[in-house]
């Protein structure tokens, strides 16, 4: 797992997730299961170092402190960790039940002590712990080190009765999993497991499958469209749920104007739509102000449309970076013009996107097709 952000002044997610109360909870869980485990001493040691650690560093530090209080023999250590685990996450829920970050350390210890010489026991530990806290990050070193053996486990887990285990199969194999170690295997390798999981009854799993397809779409867009078409024809998933999954999986391709993605969603790239006008409130905009514009679209026949706008930003060195923004999904009636308006604030001090002065343009995009543009000048 990548390093997280440092602890900042004011609100701290790290402090909210990792504090004396949450650490005391896992300390008591281990003390109840492991003879001689001193919960009070463990808690003091752990929280004493927290002010200097980021969120992810705190998880690793808890693992460090647990490690020296457990057996040096990994199978015995794994047994101790399993004995100290809390009850499984509520099986009656079907979504948004990620677990507590303080229950992540068994995953660290599975990788540290089980990767090379205790693969099967380590995978057993991951299997049990993902029912308490998602093990999508720890499974990835095993996929890289033991791809065939780990994939064989995942094939079994794809049909497990516990939906957290099933989700791990999809989430742990995502090509672009945030903050996670890169996988060595081909991005298409997990597709047979997604074929199984796409029909899952829980949104927690189907959201992961959709995010996984969105990852694959970055390198294999046509394959993703073909996969979704296959699932539609198969009819194994509820139609309403599969429609939601399809929209979610194709969100990046829709922004890019991918014709196959648009067609699958019912939006024709060659829809008979014209841009009657595009008016900017002003063609000189100062950073921090809003770019205001209004457009008028008309269709010669009734047409479902996804209306986006693309701002072509100036970047350092004279480069230009287009960025797509969502505006509206609508149905245009034949011969009846429809007006769309937008105020887009150009944040001058955004931490994730830096503005540069100079000529910019906004482009109207309908069903992935550019219909017209207007130029404005940005000053800072």
Buried (B, 14 or more C-beta within 10 A) or exposed (E): BEEBEEBEEEEBBBBEBBBEEBBBBBBBBBBEBBEEBEBEEBBEBBBEBBEEBBBBBBBBBBBBBBBEBBBEEBBEBBBBBBEBBBEEBEEEEBEEBEBBBBBBBBBBBBBBBBBEEBBEBBBBBBBBBBBBBBBBBBBBBBBBBBBEEBBEBBEEBBEBEBBBBBBBBBBBBBBBBEEBBEBEBEBBBBBEBBBBBBBBEBBBBBBBBBBBBBBBBBEBBEBBBEBBBEBBEEEEBEEEBBBBBBBBBBBBBBBBBBBBBBBBBEBBBEBEBEBEEBEBBEEEBEBEBEBBBEBBBBBEEEBBBBBBBBBBBBEEEEEEEEEBEEBBBBEBEEEEEBEBEBEBEBBEEEEEEEBBEBEBBBBBBBBBBEBBBBEBBBEE
